[in-house]
Amino acid sequence: MTPLLESKAFDRGIDGAIQCFSREQAEALANFQADESLQKRLEELAEKCSEGDLSEEERAEYAGYVRANNFLSILQSKARVRLHELGE
């Protein structure tokens, strides 16, 4: 599957679920932020990554956080669209 087709399929799969969100749920998702301890850990790993000092375990942990952040960013964007549809 090409990246464009994969992206369209992903969007189509997520869009239906987002339509189930109430205004309150969409607002909560759109405004979600990681807690302070997670933010601190992400900053530590990002700094070590920039310096090339991540262990294999830290690299896997950081990759997991990056994937989660990318997914969350997409969901938050879609939640904002949902809020617009609901007449935020």
C-alpha positions in Angstrom: 0.0 0.0 0.0 1.4 3.4 -0.9 1.8 6.0 1.9 -1.0 8.2 0.5 -3.4 5.3 0.4 -2.4 4.2 3.8 -2.9 7.7 5.2 -6.4 7.9 3.6 -7.3 4.5 5.0 -6.1 5.6 8.4 -8.1 8.8 8.3 -11.2 6.9 7.2 -10.8 4.5 10.0 -10.4 7.1 12.6 -13.0 9.6 11.4 -15.9 7.3 12.2 -14.7 6.9 15.8 -14.3 10.6 16.2 -17.9 11.2 15.1 -18.9 9.3 18.3 -17.3 11.9 20.5 -19.5 14.3 22.4 -18.5 17.9 22.7 -17.0 17.2 26.2 -15.0 14.3 25.0 -13.7 16.1 22.0 -12.7 19.1 24.2 -10.9 16.8 26.6 -9.0 15.1 23.9 -8.2 18.4 22.1 -6.8 19.9 25.3 -5.0 16.8 26.6 -1.3 17.2 27.7 1.1 14.8 29.1 1.7 15.1 32.9 4.8 16.8 34.2 6.7 13.6 34.9 6.2 12.3 31.4 7.2 15.7 29.9 10.4 15.6 32.0 11.2 12.1 30.8 10.6 13.0 27.2 12.9 16.0 27.5 15.6 13.8 29.0 15.3 11.2 26.2 15.2 13.9 23.5 18.4 15.5 24.9 20.2 12.1 25.0 19.0 11.3 21.5 20.3 14.6 20.2 23.7 13.8 21.8 23.6 10.2 20.5 23.7 8.8 24.0 20.6 6.7 24.1 20.9 3.1 25.2 19.0 0.5 23.2 16.3 0.3 25.9 16.0 4.1 25.9 15.8 4.2 22.1 12.9 1.8 22.2 11.2 3.8 25.0 11.7 7.1 23.1 10.4 5.5 19.8 7.3 4.4 21.7 6.7 7.9 23.0 7.3 9.5 19.6 4.7 7.1 18.0 2.2 7.8 20.8 2.7 11.5 20.4 2.2 11.3 16.6 -1.0 9.4 17.1 -2.2 11.7 19.8 -1.5 14.7 17.6 -3.7 13.2 14.8 -6.5 12.5 17.3 -6.3 16.0 18.7 -6.5 17.5 15.2 -9.5 15.4 14.4 -11.1 16.4 17.8 -10.7 20.0 16.9 -12.4 19.4 13.6 -15.2 17.6 15.5 -15.6 20.6 17.8 -15.9 22.9 14.7 -18.6 20.6 13.3 -20.4 20.7 16.6 -20.3 24.5 16.5 -17.6 25.1 19.1 
